[in-house]
Each structure stands twice: as C-alpha cells, then as structure tokens.
C-alpha cells in the first residue's frame, strides 16, 4: 500500500489553505496519507489535520524551523524519508516549498515533477499532468523510480474537511541538522503589504493580459481601474514574467472572481483564464485579434489596440466626472 507524505506549510501557526487542499487530495489517492509540520503549528491544530485526511502527523520542532529557511526542512524530510521510506512526497508550491523540494530531490537523488495540475495513483505508481505552451497543452508526467517528489500548482485542488474523521496520530520527530544547515539565519521577516482591495471582493476588475506588450503599459490598466473605483488583475503570463504579483492573478491557478464588471485588456481568453472570471456580471474585452477566444463569451467586445483604447476610455471617464 502506497504511503504519501505531504509537507504542510504554515503561516503564523495555521496550515496554509493550499497545504490542506493537497493533503485532502493525497487522502483521495489511496494508500496512507501523512503530513509533516515544521515550525509553529500547535499540537492540537496539528492533530486536527486528520479532518483533511492525515492518518499520522509528524511534528518537527527546532529553533531553526521557526523561520523560513529551506535547508533545515530538507534535513528533517531526508531523515524522515530514511526512516519511513515514503513512496511519494508532495508539496504545495510556494517560494519556500520550491526550495525545499529542490534541495530534497538533490539530496535523495530523486525525480521531481513540478507545476502539476492533477495527480492520480495508477497501481502503486503516481502520475500527474502539467500545462505547457502557455497553458494550451496538457502533458502527462510520471516518475522512473521512488521516491516520487511533486510540486503542485496553487489553486488546483480544494481543501476537503471531514469533521467526523478521527484525530491524526501525532509523532514527534527528532531533529538533527547538518552543520551547513545552520549557516544562514533570518535577519528580518517583512510581510507583504495588504492589497487595497481584495480581488475576490472587488466589484470592478480591470485585467492586464500579454497583449499589453510591455511592463510600463500596466499603468494604463491601473489608471482605468482607478477611474472606475476598481482593482487590477493579471493573467498568468504576466505573473510568470514577474510583472505582477501572484496575488492578483485571475484564472485556474490564481483567483476565481465574480465582479459586477470585468474588463479584459489584451487577454486572449484561454480556458485556464476563463474559469477564473466567467461568473462575472458584465465582461468587456479589448483585443486586436477578432478570433480571440474571449470574444466568444464576453458581453461587449472591442476589436482594437488596448494601448489606444484604454487611454481614450480613461479620459472619457475623467471628462464625465468634471
């Protein structure tokens, strides 16, 4: 019977939603699902991970695990794997877990598949899929041997809570760190500033797509959103390029929104984006390509260059306010 270990990341002592979603999925794969908690999650909260499918929760406590350093976590995971021999080790993708999974793969000389959007168990082997070619194609992936390490995209699974499930068994892990793992320390932890308006709660969203062409053109989207009293969204290609933070990404692997008004600027309307915004009240699309998929489901379509349409629309709104 396959054994799966899910690394559960926490924020201020609470497991992240993405970790809980991945743990719920691991429980559905069959076999035994366990969780590893490093850092500051209270014991009673860790035991309640049984509600999300964990039969056993391994708890690692050490001062080096209270920060956001990956190497001490790699040491804990490698030792735990040596003791338990898990078939699969799963991580919900974040800045920290990407470093941890990469370091662990190197340590164990194991295969790591990343950016996965699905997982299934075929016999005793894990299989998954990932999107490629700007999310226009689906690629199936597998592993040549165990352990199977996987990084899963945010937003592809939902946390499933089973209130009637038994509490998970807690097992405290003995932490032994290599000398080099203590070579770095966290000097300061500065949380990101909160968004002025949460994307999921916005009544008006103006979203920037790849058709804007350059990072500086985002100012046109921001100006229009400001005139409408709305907020700015972005597509995955812009987030991948580092132009926008993931917190404003709309789509399958970002936020799912339903504003009263959604304006898509230079957005093609691929299915991966559509699932994040197709419940919007009124959808307006601006695109130079008359065959763009977004014109098939928008309420109002403007065939034109967003770099020309947006300034004109913003100015028109300003004039009406005078």
C-alpha positions in Angstrom: 0.0 0.0 0.0 1.4 3.4 -1.1 2.5 5.8 1.6 2.3 9.6 0.8 3.8 12.4 2.9 2.5 15.9 2.4 4.7 18.8 3.6 2.3 21.2 5.4 3.4 24.8 5.3 2.1 27.2 7.9 1.5 30.9 8.2 1.5 32.3 11.8 0.8 28.8 13.2 -2.0 28.0 10.8 -1.6 25.5 7.9 -2.0 27.2 4.5 -5.1 26.5 2.5 -3.0 25.1 -0.3 -1.4 22.6 2.0 -4.7 21.5 3.3 -6.0 21.1 -0.2 -3.1 19.0 -1.2 -3.5 16.8 1.9 -7.1 16.3 1.0 -6.1 15.2 -2.4 -3.4 12.9 -1.1 -6.0 11.1 1.0 -8.1 10.5 -2.1 -5.2 8.9 -3.9 -5.4 5.7 -1.9 -3.0 4.2 0.5 -1.9 6.1 3.6 -1.6 9.9 3.7 0.6 11.5 6.3 1.6 15.1 7.0 4.8 16.8 8.2 4.6 20.0 10.2 7.7 22.1 10.8 7.7 25.2 13.0 4.9 26.7 15.0 1.6 24.8 14.4 0.2 24.0 17.9 -0.2 20.3 18.7 -4.0 20.4 18.9 -4.1 22.1 15.5 -1.8 19.5 14.0 -3.9 16.7 15.3 -6.9 18.1 13.5 -5.2 17.6 10.2 -6.9 14.2 10.4 -10.0 16.1 9.3 -8.3 16.6 5.9 -7.2 13.0 5.6 -3.9 12.7 7.5 -3.6 9.4 9.4 -0.4 10.5 11.0 1.1 13.9 11.5 4.9 14.2 12.1 5.8 17.2 14.1 9.3 18.7 14.0 10.2 21.4 16.5 13.5 23.3 16.5 14.5 27.0 16.6 15.9 26.7 13.1 12.5 25.7 11.8 10.7 28.8 13.1 12.0 30.9 10.2 11.6 30.4 6.5 14.9 28.7 5.7 14.6 25.7 3.4 17.8 23.8 4.4 16.7 22.7 7.9 13.5 21.4 6.4 15.4 19.4 3.9 17.4 17.8 6.7 14.1 16.8 8.5 12.5 15.4 5.4 15.6 13.5 4.3 15.9 11.8 7.8 12.2 11.1 7.9 12.3 9.5 4.5 15.2 7.3 5.5 13.2 6.1 8.5 9.8 5.7 6.8 10.6 5.2 3.1 7.5 7.1 1.7 6.5 6.4 -1.8 5.6 10.0 -2.6 6.4 13.4 -1.1 4.1 16.2 -2.1 4.5 20.0 -1.8 2.0 22.8 -2.5 4.1 25.3 -4.5 5.4 28.4 -2.7 8.7 30.2 -2.6 9.7 28.1 0.4 8.5 24.7 -0.8 10.1 25.1 -4.2 13.5 25.5 -2.4 12.7 22.6 -0.1 11.6 20.2 -2.8 14.5 21.0 -5.0 17.0 20.5 -2.2 15.4 17.3 -1.1 15.4 15.9 -4.7 19.1 16.6 -4.9 19.8 15.0 -1.5 17.8 11.9 -2.3 18.8 11.8 -6.0 15.1 11.6 -6.7 12.9 12.8 -9.6 10.9 16.0 -9.0 8.0 16.9 -11.2 6.7 20.5 -10.8 3.8 22.8 -11.7 1.4 19.9 -11.6 -2.3 20.4 -12.0 -3.5 16.9 -11.3 -2.4 13.7 -9.5 -3.6 10.1 -9.6 -2.4 6.8 -8.5 -2.1 4.0 -11.1 -1.4 0.8 -9.2 1.4 1.7 -6.9 2.8 4.5 -9.1 1.9 8.2 -9.1 1.1 10.0 -12.3 0.3 13.7 -12.9 -0.3 16.3 -15.6 1.1 19.8 -16.1 0.2 22.5 -18.6 2.7 23.6 -21.3 2.9 26.0 -24.2 1.3 28.9 -22.2 -1.3 26.5 -20.8 -2.5 25.5 -24.2 -1.4 21.8 -24.0 -1.6 19.2 -21.3 1.5 17.0 -20.7 1.4 13.8 -18.7 4.3 13.1 -16.3 5.5 10.2 -14.2 8.5 9.1 -12.2 11.1 6.4 -13.1 11.6 5.3 -9.5 10.6 6.1 -6.0 10.5 8.4 -4.1 8.2 10.5 -6.2 8.5 14.2 -5.5 5.9 16.6 -6.7 5.3 20.3 -6.6 1.6 21.1 -7.2 0.3 24.4 -8.6 -1.7 26.6 -6.2 -5.5 26.6 -6.7 -5.9 23.3 -8.5 -7.3 21.3 -5.5 -9.9 22.3 -2.8 -9.5 21.5 0.9 -12.0 18.9 2.0 -12.8 18.8 5.7 -14.3 15.7 7.3 -15.5 16.8 10.7 -16.3 13.3 11.7 -12.8 12.0 11.0 -10.6 10.8 13.8 -7.7 13.0 15.1 -4.4 12.1 13.4 -1.8 10.3 15.4 1.0 12.8 16.4 4.6 11.6 16.1 7.3 14.0 17.3 10.4 13.8 15.1 13.9 14.1 16.4 15.6 16.9 14.6 19.2 16.6 13.6 20.6 19.3 11.5 23.8 19.3 9.4 26.4 21.9 10.2 25.8 23.8 7.0 22.1 24.0 7.7 22.7 26.4 10.5 24.9 28.6 8.4 22.2 31.1 7.5 19.8 33.0 9.7 16.7 35.1 9.1 17.5 38.7 9.8 14.1 40.1 9.2 10.7 39.0 8.2 8.7 41.7 6.5 5.2 40.7 5.3 3.8 42.0 2.0 1.6 44.9 2.2 -2.1 44.1 2.1 -3.9 44.8 -1.2 -6.0 48.0 -1.1 -9.0 45.9 -2.2 -9.1 42.1 -2.2 -9.5 40.8 -5.7 -12.3 38.3 -4.7 -14.3 41.2 -3.2 -13.9 43.7 -6.0 -17.0 45.0 -7.8 -14.8 46.1 -10.8 -11.7 44.4 -12.1 -9.6 45.5 -15.0 -7.2 42.7 -16.0 -4.0 43.0 -17.9 -3.0 40.4 -20.4 0.0 39.6 -22.5 -1.3 41.9 -25.3 -0.2 44.9 -23.4 3.3 44.1 -24.6 5.5 45.8 -22.0 5.6 46.2 -18.2 5.3 50.0 -18.4 1.9 49.7 -20.1 0.4 48.3 -16.9 0.0 52.0 -15.9 -2.8 52.2 -18.5 -4.7 49.4 -16.7 -4.1 50.9 -13.3 -5.4 54.3 -14.5 -8.6 52.9 -15.8 -9.2 50.8 -12.7 -8.6 53.9 -10.6 -11.3 55.9 -12.6 -13.8 53.0 -12.1 -13.1 52.6 -8.4 -11.9 49.0 -9.2 -8.8 47.0 -8.8 -6.2 45.4 -11.2 -6.0 41.8 -12.1 -3.4 39.9 -14.3 -3.1 36.8 -16.4 -0.6 34.1 -15.7 2.0 35.1 -18.4 2.4 38.5 -16.7 2.8 36.9 -13.3 5.4 34.4 -14.7 7.4 37.3 -16.2 7.5 39.0 -12.8 5.4 42.0 -13.9 2.6 41.4 -11.4 2.4 39.5 -8.1 0.6 36.2 -7.9 -1.9 37.7 -5.5 -3.7 39.5 -8.4 -3.6 36.6 -10.9 -7.0 35.5 -12.2 -7.5 32.0 -13.5 -7.2 28.3 -12.8 -4.0 28.7 -10.8 -4.9 32.2 -9.4 -8.0 33.8 -8.0 -11.6 33.0 -9.0 -13.6 36.2 -9.1 -17.1 37.4 -9.9 -17.2 41.2 -10.0 -20.1 43.2 -11.5 -17.8 44.5 -14.2 -14.8 42.7 -15.6 -12.6 44.4 -18.3 -10.0 42.2 -20.0 -7.3 44.1 -21.7 -5.1 42.2 -24.2 -6.4 38.9 -22.7 -6.9 36.1 -25.2 -9.4 34.2 -23.0 -7.8 30.8 -22.8 -9.8 28.3 -20.8 -7.3 28.5 -17.9 -8.2 32.2 -17.5 -11.9 31.8 -18.3 -12.5 29.5 -15.3 -11.4 32.3 -13.0 -13.7 35.0 -14.3 -16.6 33.6 -16.3 -19.0 34.2 -13.4 -18.5 38.0 -13.7 -21.6 40.1 -14.2 -20.6 42.0 -17.4 -17.5 41.1 -19.3 -15.8 43.6 -21.6 -12.9 42.5 -23.8 -10.4 44.6 -25.7 -8.2 42.7 -28.1 -6.7 43.2 -31.6 -7.4 39.6 -32.6 -11.1 39.2 -33.7 -10.7 35.4 -33.4 -9.5 35.6 -29.7 -11.5 33.1 -27.6 -12.6 35.8 -25.2 -14.9 37.2 -27.8 -17.0 34.0 -27.7 -18.2 34.7 -24.2 -17.8 38.4 -23.4 -20.8 40.7 -23.3 -19.1 43.5 -25.1 -16.1 43.2 -27.4 -13.8 45.9 -28.7 -11.5 44.9 -31.6 -8.7 47.3 -31.1 -5.3 48.0 -29.5 -5.6 48.3 -25.8 -2.8 50.8 -25.8 -5.1 53.1 -27.7 -8.5 52.1 -26.3 -7.6 52.3 -22.6 -6.3 55.9 -22.5 -9.3 57.1 -24.5 -11.7 55.3 -22.2 -10.0 56.7 -19.1 -10.0 60.2 -20.5 -13.8 59.9 -21.3 -14.5 58.8 -17.7 -12.5 61.8 -16.4 -14.4 64.2 -18.6 -17.7 62.9 -17.3 -16.6 63.4 -13.7 -15.9 67.1 -14.3 
